[in-house]
Amino acid sequence: MREELLQLLSAEYPEIDFMASDELVDDGILDSLTIVSLIGTLSMEYGIDIPYEEIIPENFNSIDAMAAMVRRLQS
């Protein structure tokens, strides 16, 4: 899941180095508009709904955190 997600996001957002940090939101690499776009991408690609309570920095701070959220929501 992690590698697949990294390939997807790197292709969709080539200007962002998703491996640059484990705190993508906290370091300001991802802003609120990018997170909204990521939510759309993840929802469409993985057929999941990301509820409001899941839209927290901890779920978007790293590829590992996003992969864990996707796996959790697919269950």
C-alpha positions as CSV (number, residue, x, y, z in Angstrom):
1,M,0.0,0.0,0.0
2,R,2.7,2.5,1.0
3,E,4.7,2.2,-2.3
4,E,1.5,2.3,-4.4
5,L,0.3,5.4,-2.6
6,L,3.7,7.0,-3.0
7,Q,3.7,6.4,-6.7
8,L,0.1,7.7,-7.0
9,L,0.8,10.9,-5.1
10,S,4.1,11.6,-6.7
11,A,2.5,11.4,-10.1
12,E,-0.5,13.6,-9.1
13,Y,1.6,16.1,-7.1
14,P,5.1,16.1,-8.7
15,E,6.0,19.4,-7.0
16,I,5.7,17.8,-3.5
17,D,8.5,15.5,-2.1
18,F,6.4,13.2,0.1
19,M,9.5,11.6,1.4
20,A,11.0,14.9,2.6
21,S,9.4,14.8,6.0
22,D,7.4,12.7,8.4
23,E,5.5,15.9,9.3
24,L,4.3,17.1,6.0
25,V,1.5,19.2,7.5
26,D,3.4,20.4,10.5
27,D,6.4,21.5,8.3
28,G,4.1,23.4,6.0
29,I,4.8,21.2,3.0
30,L,1.1,20.4,2.7
31,D,-1.4,23.2,3.1
32,S,-5.1,23.1,3.5
33,L,-5.9,23.3,-0.2
34,T,-3.5,20.5,-1.0
35,I,-5.1,18.3,1.8
36,V,-8.5,18.9,0.3
37,S,-7.1,17.8,-3.1
38,L,-5.5,14.8,-1.5
39,I,-8.8,13.8,0.1
40,G,-10.4,13.8,-3.4
41,T,-7.6,11.8,-4.9
42,L,-7.6,9.2,-2.1
43,S,-11.4,9.0,-2.2
44,M,-11.5,8.4,-5.9
45,E,-8.5,6.1,-6.2
46,Y,-9.4,3.8,-3.2
47,G,-13.2,4.1,-3.2
48,I,-13.3,5.4,0.4
49,D,-15.1,8.3,2.1
50,I,-12.8,10.3,4.5
51,P,-15.1,11.5,7.3
52,Y,-14.5,14.9,8.8
53,E,-13.1,13.4,12.0
54,E,-10.3,11.8,10.0
55,I,-9.1,15.1,8.5
56,I,-6.5,15.8,11.1
57,P,-2.8,16.6,10.6
58,E,-1.7,13.2,12.0
59,N,-3.4,11.4,9.1
60,F,-1.6,13.5,6.4
61,N,1.8,14.1,8.0
62,S,3.4,11.2,6.1
63,I,2.9,8.6,3.5
64,D,2.8,5.9,6.2
65,A,0.1,7.8,8.0
66,M,-2.0,8.3,4.8
67,A,-1.6,4.6,4.0
68,A,-2.7,3.6,7.5
69,M,-5.7,5.8,7.2
70,V,-6.7,4.4,3.8
71,R,-6.3,0.8,5.0
72,R,-8.4,1.6,8.1
73,L,-11.2,3.2,6.0
74,Q,-11.2,0.3,3.5
75,S,-11.9,-2.1,6.3
